[in-house]
């Protein structure tokens, strides 16, 4: 009985997510959300400073494909070593 309830809850949440996503897509497609978008953009641009721009460029570099690939390889190597030594002992 508990499994049936979990599946029903998951299905209802999935339908709710689909409805919300569809509604947002219709609002964006109909250009009804442009005013809200512009107000948020102007708010965020009000916080712009040279120091914050430098910090955000660092985050952008960390999130670039080559950086993510290198971080992933180092993580894979580290975790494989941890797994190997935890199984050995």
Phi and psi in degrees as a GROMACS rama.xvg file:
@    title "Ramachandran Plot"
@    xaxis  label "Phi"
@    yaxis  label "Psi"
@TYPE xy
-64.5259  -38.6322  UNK-2
-65.4954  -39.216  UNK-3
-63.7765  -40.8875  UNK-4
-63.3459  -41.3937  UNK-5
-64.5374  -41.5245  UNK-6
-64.9953  -40.5592  UNK-7
-64.1731  -44.3616  UNK-8
-62.506  -43.4116  UNK-9
-62.8066  -40.008  UNK-10
-65.5542  -42.9089  UNK-11
-64.9029  -43.2115  UNK-12
-64.0998  -36.6052  UNK-13
-64.7449  -43.6067  UNK-14
-63.8095  -41.4993  UNK-15
-62.6795  -41.8874  UNK-16
-63.4959  -41.4164  UNK-17
-62.693  -42.4261  UNK-18
-65.4363  -44.2325  UNK-19
-64.7123  -42.2545  UNK-20
-64.2826  -42.1736  UNK-21
-64.0932  -41.4399  UNK-22
-62.4099  -42.7092  UNK-23
-65.3544  -40.167  UNK-24
-63.4104  -39.7763  UNK-25
-66.0769  -39.3598  UNK-26
-64.3554  -41.8854  UNK-27
-68.5495  -42.9747  UNK-28
-64.1266  -35.4255  UNK-29
-85.8694  6.46464  UNK-30
56.2628  30.8028  UNK-31
-88.7721  -8.48391  UNK-32
-106.747  5.43785  UNK-33
-62.8332  -41.0209  UNK-34
-63.664  -43.57  UNK-35
-62.333  -43.6134  UNK-36
-61.0361  -43.9799  UNK-37
-65.4264  -38.5022  UNK-38
-66.3284  -38.9475  UNK-39
-67.5824  -41.9649  UNK-40
-61.6106  -44.3228  UNK-41
-66.752  -35.5054  UNK-42
-63.0014  -47.7128  UNK-43
-66.472  -40.4788  UNK-44
-66.4683  -20.6933  UNK-45
-68.1558  -22.9396  UNK-46
-87.9425  -0.502749  UNK-47
-68.7938  125.597  UNK-48
-138.382  159.277  UNK-49
-59.9752  -38.3976  UNK-50
-65.446  -43.3528  UNK-51
-66.1085  -35.4575  UNK-52
-62.9458  -41.7841  UNK-53
-62.1154  -43.9517  UNK-54
-63.0719  -42.292  UNK-55
-68.6419  -32.3641  UNK-56
-65.3523  -35.3547  UNK-57
-64.0322  -43.8831  UNK-58
-62.6834  -37.7938  UNK-59
-64.8197  -40.2198  UNK-60
-64.8062  -42.2914  UNK-61
-63.3483  -33.2874  UNK-62
-87.0998  0.98802  UNK-63
-72.4783  161.608  UNK-64
-59.5071  -47.1492  UNK-65
-62.7639  -39.9373  UNK-66
-65.6436  -42.8859  UNK-67
-64.4821  -37.6711  UNK-68
-64.1478  -44.6641  UNK-69
-65.98  -44.9615  UNK-70
-60.8827  -40.7917  UNK-71
-64.6294  -42.2354  UNK-72
-65.0703  -43.9685  UNK-73
-62.1459  -40.8948  UNK-74
-64.5333  -42.2551  UNK-75
-61.0935  -45.161  UNK-76
-62.8412  -47.2715  UNK-77
-61.996  -46.7574  UNK-78
-67.7868  -32.7548  UNK-79
-68.2124  -37.111  UNK-80
-65.1767  -44.0271  UNK-81
-61.2538  -42.9372  UNK-82
-65.5328  -42.6623  UNK-83
-61.9344  -46.8535  UNK-84
-73.7064  -27.4003  UNK-85
-75.0555  -30.5697  UNK-86
-76.8408  -36.8473  UNK-87
-65.6891  -37.6983  UNK-88
